[in-house]
Amino acid sequence: MLVLGFESSCDETGVALVDAGGVGVPRLLAHALFSQIDMHQAYGGVVPELASRDHIRRVLPLTQTVLSEADRTLAQVDVIAYTRGPGLAGALLVGAGVACSLAAALGKPALGVHHLEGHLLSPFLSSDPPEFPFVALLVSGGHTQLMRVERVGSYELLGESIDDAAGEAFDKSAKLMGLPYPGGPHLARLAEQGDSAAFKLPRPLLHSGNLDFSFAGLKTAVLTQAKKLGDALEARKADLAASTQAAIVEVLVKKSLSAMTQTGLRRLVVAGGVGANAMLRSQLNAACEQRGIRVHYPELHLCTDNGAMIALAAGMRLQAGLEAPERGYMFDVKPRWSLAELRPEAEAACAITNG
């Protein structure tokens, strides 16, 4: 069973093809990705209308690239998957419209996928895939969540960000320091040159007794410190970046360990863009090794938004019998969509019609 997947939730256009036939995790045959970073950099952030228009330009050429690399044709595809949400409404509509149009033209089923489920399952494409059950730390853009994962489609929310997520804390703090868009990766690189103990920054909710996150106060503390430094900020920017990263990482690590203790599970999955952060990986690996906990990550090139995770998630849901491969091409998108809303039973992503 070949699944063609489209990702267009924000500023990256991703297309991928996986083989979900037989036993075992679907196998990635090919994927292609186009990032809009250069286009949005001039504006200091994502411009939704520009993002949507660029998805339109990129999606079909990327599809041709993927099919060519996989040595497959559209006629051989069995299911077409797309990101249904969450994300930017206009950007989501591009992927959904292309996917359902192709499916209708080919007479194949179309399947909407939850963006965060794609991230959560993406480590199954790595060289060290996890086994169920596990705790998942999702650190993707505006989402920071801890989930208990029993199996595909069965997700229990343990804790989440109540204001700014970790990714937003990285990006907004970087912007306050005058770093270019996207700020998070720039801040992480600059932090390598700084002293993480140079500034005493808050670790919000670190001792709250629950598994929720809050990073808005940290962002405010970074702003206050930057103003205090004034003209000296440029000389101390690396130290401030290192101190900011250390605060975020400490909260993520300690909350993750608390989730492992609370659930009694011995496997931790880390997924999403912040999951590529070298300091986070290093500290989590060390802490979990001491406690006999296995940690699993996506491959670095699959940490950001990509079509491979969408095709994978669709394939795994189909393998688990959670989705019926029906043909119906009326679609919608869900810009706001909690992962906890997904139920183990099948949920129709394209409305099923009888003609």
C-alpha positions, 0 to 999 in steps of 0.5 A, spaced: 500 500 500 503 506 497 501 512 501 503 519 498 503 525 503 502 532 503 505 537 509 503 544 508 501 547 515 506 553 515 512 555 512 514 548 509 512 544 503 513 537 504 511 531 500 513 524 501 511 517 499 511 511 504 510 503 503 505 501 508 504 494 505 505 488 509 507 487 517 512 493 520 512 500 520 511 503 513 517 504 509 519 511 507 521 511 499 522 518 498 521 525 500 522 532 498 521 539 502 522 546 500 523 551 506 520 558 505 525 561 510 528 566 505 522 569 503 519 570 510 526 572 513 525 579 510 518 580 514 521 577 521 516 572 521 511 568 517 506 571 512 500 567 512 498 569 505 505 569 502 506 562 505 499 559 502 501 562 495 508 559 495 505 552 497 501 552 491 507 553 487 511 548 490 507 542 491 506 539 484 514 539 482 515 536 489 510 531 488 514 529 481 520 529 484 518 524 489 515 520 484 521 520 480 526 518 486 521 512 488 521 510 481 513 510 482 507 513 478 501 516 481 497 511 478 500 506 483 499 510 489 493 507 493 492 513 498 493 520 498 494 523 505 495 531 507 495 535 514 488 537 516 491 541 522 493 544 526 496 550 522 495 556 518 488 555 515 490 558 508 496 553 508 492 547 510 487 548 504 492 548 499 495 541 501 488 539 502 485 541 496 491 538 492 490 532 496 483 531 495 483 533 488 488 528 486 485 523 490 478 524 486 482 524 479 485 517 481 479 514 484 483 513 490 481 515 498 484 521 501 486 521 508 487 528 513 492 527 518 493 531 525 500 534 524 502 533 531 501 526 530 505 526 524 511 529 529 509 524 534 510 518 530 516 520 526 521 517 530 518 510 527 522 512 521 529 513 525 534 507 525 532 506 532 524 506 532 521 506 539 516 501 541 509 502 544 507 504 550 511 510 551 511 518 553 512 523 548 515 530 549 512 534 543 516 540 542 513 543 535 513 550 534 507 553 538 506 546 541 509 543 548 506 537 550 507 531 554 503 525 552 502 518 554 502 514 548 499 507 548 498 505 541 497 509 534 491 513 535 491 512 543 494 519 546 493 521 553 495 529 555 499 529 561 501 536 560 502 542 556 504 549 555 499 554 558 502 560 554 508 560 550 511 554 548 518 552 548 519 553 540 516 560 541 520 562 547 526 560 543 524 564 537 521 570 541 527 571 545 532 571 539 528 576 536 529 580 543 536 579 542 536 582 535 537 575 531 535 574 524 528 569 523 528 564 524 530 565 531 531 559 535 536 555 531 540 562 531 540 562 538 542 555 539 548 556 535 550 563 538 549 559 545 555 555 544 559 561 545 556 563 551 556 562 559 549 558 560 550 561 568 552 568 566 544 570 567 539 567 572 533 567 568 527 563 571 524 556 570 517 557 570 513 552 573 519 547 574 516 546 581 509 546 580 507 539 581 504 538 575 506 537 568 504 543 565 509 548 561 509 556 561 515 560 558 512 567 557 515 569 564 522 567 561 521 571 555 519 577 559 525 576 563 530 576 557 527 582 555 528 585 562 535 583 561 536 585 554 534 592 556 538 592 562 544 591 558 543 596 553 549 598 549 553 592 552 548 587 549 552 586 543 558 583 547 554 579 552 549 576 547 552 569 547 551 569 554 544 571 554 543 566 549 546 560 553 542 562 559 536 562 555 537 556 552 539 553 559 533 555 562 528 552 557 532 545 556 532 544 564 524 545 564 523 540 558 528 535 561 525 535 568 518 535 566 520 529 562 523 525 567 517 527 572 512 524 566 516 518 566 516 517 574 508 519 574 507 513 568 512 508 570 514 507 563 521 506 560 521 509 553 521 517 551 520 519 544 522 527 543 519 530 537 518 536 533 523 542 531 526 543 538 527 536 538 533 537 534 536 542 539 543 539 541 543 541 548 536 538 549 538 531 546 545 531 550 542 533 557 536 528 556 540 522 554 545 523 560 539 524 565 535 518 562 541 513 561 542 514 569 535 512 570 535 506 565 530 510 560 531 509 552 530 515 548 528 516 541 528 521 536 527 523 529 532 523 524 535 530 524 532 532 517 525 529 519 525 534 526 522 540 522 515 539 518 515 534 512 511 530 508 514 523 511 511 524 517 504 525 514 505 519 510 507 515 515 502 517 520 496 515 515 500 509 513 500 507 521 493 509 522 491 504 516 495 499 518 492 499 525 485 499 522 483 506 525 481 509 518 477 506 513 480 507 506 473 510 503 472 515 497 469 521 498 472 528 497 469 533 500 474 536 505 475 541 511 481 543 515 482 544 522 487 550 524 486 549 531 485 541 533 488 538 539 491 531 539 487 529 545 481 529 540 483 524 536 480 517 538 482 510 537 476 509 533 476 511 525 475 518 524 473 520 517 477 526 515 474 527 508 466 526 508 464 520 505 459 521 499 456 516 495 456 520 489 
